[in-house]
Amino acid sequence: MRIFMQTQPTAKEPPRYYHLILQQDLLGGWILIREWGQQGSRASGKKDYFEQREVAEEALTSARDQQLKKGFSIMFAQGMEGPLGSRYEA
């Protein structure tokens, strides 16, 4: 699952971005990768590990909601296949 968010560019600086990626690791756990920065400059990031998918999804939606409150807009969102093949959309 991926969500890419961005702020509106201003005359003085390029837009900022916030990228969320949720993926399953080889041992069945879930990793939430958060990357942020300003377009064209060095990025910062953080990885969090979760044993349960539901908890990881809650962390992803919480991080998304926090950034939306800060003025970011969702530019791209991609879901993932659920356990029964159903599509999950953020």
N, C-alpha and C positions, 0 to 999 in steps of 0.2 A: 504494500500500500504506500502511495506517495502523495504528498501534498506540497505544492510549491506556491509560496505567497510572496508578494512584493508590494512595496510602497510606491506611491506616485513620485516620479522624478521631479526635482525642482530645478530652477535655473542655476543654482549654486552647486548642487551635488547630484550624482547619479542615484537611482533607486536602491533601497536596501531590500534584501531578500531573506526569507526564512524557509528552509526546506526540511520537511519531515519525511522520514522513511521508516516503515515498520516491516521487518522481515524475520522469518523464522530461521534459527540457527540449526546446525546439524544434530544437535542433541534434543531438539524439541522445544527449546525455549524461544523467547521472542526478544529482539533487539530493536529499540527505538533510537534512531539516529537523527540528531537535530544539527543542522548546519545553518549558519547565518553570517551575514556580512553585507558589504556594499558591492554592487556590481563593479567588476574590474579591479578589485583589491583582494587582499588575503581574507580567507574565511576562517571562522571559528566553529567549533563543533563539540558535541557531547554525545556519548552513547550510554544508554540505560538498558539493563537486562531485566527481563520479566519471565517468570516461570509459566504464567497463564496468559493466554491470548486475550481474554476479556480485560484483564488488568492493563495489559499493554495498549489495547485499543482505547481504554479510558484515559490513559496518559497521553496518547496521541490527540484525542479530541480535546482534552484539557489544554494542551500546548497550542493547538490550533485556535481555540477560543480566546486564549490569552493574547495571541498575536493579532487576532481580528479586532480586539478591543484597543490595541495599540495603533490601529490604522492600516494594517496590512490587508490586502485583498487576495483572494485565492485566484491564481492564474491557471493552475493545472491540478487536477486530482485524479488519481488512478486507484481503483479498488483492487481487491485480491479475491481469489477463489475461496469460497468457504469449504467446510469439510464435506458437504454434499454436492459441491460443484456450483452452488448458487453464488452470484456475484455480490460482493459487499462494496458499497460506495460510501465514502466519508461524507 
